[in-house]
Amino acid sequence: MLSYPRLNFAFVADHPYQRDPDPFWAFIVMGSRNVGMWKRSVRADTVEVRVRLAPSLDESERQRVRMGTERLAEFLGRQLSYVEEQHAG
């Protein structure tokens, strides 16, 4: 689930921004776990969604996140540009 910035779900141990979350990004919650962050930029005919996910997420979990972004793009009536960023450290 793509969520709003201030929800109190437990962070997974390897959450990319557990200690210092970026205030311009919102959290991604899967089940009852905070597994990453996301940000969207809406343009004329596209919505760009950038995600930063915990490295421990497996491929099926990553696919579930992407499916959530696809639903968002469909809701907005725009094409999706999906970017999975790596945490720099």
Secondary structure, DSSP 8 states (H G I E B T S, - for coil): -B--S----EE-TT-TTSSS--TTSEEEEETTEEEEEEEEEE-SSEEEEEEEE-TT--HHHHHHHHHHHHHHHHHHTSEEEEEEE----
